Amino acid sequence: MGAGSNQDVVRAIYSAVGEGRMPFDLIDSQIELDLSERVFNPAVYRGYDGLRQFYGEIEEMWDGWVTEPQQMFESGERVVAFVRSRGRGKSSGVEVEDTSANLWTIRDGKAVAYRLYRDHDEALEAAGLPPGG
């Protein structure tokens, strides 16, 4: 795989999810999704069942939830994506917008781990990159 290919994998995952598709061809069956820093319902999910559970919870709580990468940084098998997420609460109707940093680990063209960080610099440091990206 050529330079930037791990970022391409991450972009393709965001794109597929944004289109309402689950990109299982880009995600390892044993993936770990660490959303323990998430504002609403912090949790850790594992495997395809965990992935389905996570997206099911989003669909239950939010209308029109989208996460869009704004900037990406790559360090070996790790990709940090600074993202903007937004949606409307299904029960409240309240519009919510948030920014976070997502740390992806990509091996052999598939995501094997994902972790959400509230602090952008912490995500960069976890990827072995200098803070202040």
DAQUILIN-V310371 format. One record per backbone hydrogen bond with DSSP energy under -0.5 kcal/mol. NH is the residue of the N-H (numbers start at 1). CO is the residue of the C=O. Records with the same first field share a line. If there is no record, write none. Layout:
NH->CO + CO
This chain:
5->2
8->4
9->5
10->6
11->7
12->8
13->9
14->10
15->11
16->12
17->13
18->14
19->15 + 16
20->17
21->16
23->21
24->22
26->23
27->24
28->111
31->28
32->112
33->45
34->32 + 114
35->33 + 43
38->35
41->39
43->35
45->33
47->31
48->29
50->46
51->47
52->48
53->49
54->50
55->51
56->52
57->53
58->54
59->55
60->56
61->57
62->58
63->88
66->86
68->84
70->82
71->82
73->80
75->78
78->75
79->104
80->73
81->79 + 102
82->71 + 80
83->81 + 100
84->68
85->98
86->66
87->96
88->63
89->94
90->61
93->89
96->87
98->85
100->83
101->117
102->81
103->101 + 115
104->79 + 102
105->113
106->77 + 104
107->110
110->107
111->26
112->105
113->105
114->32
115->103
116->34
117->101
120->118
123->119
124->120
125->121
126->122
127->123
128->125
129->124
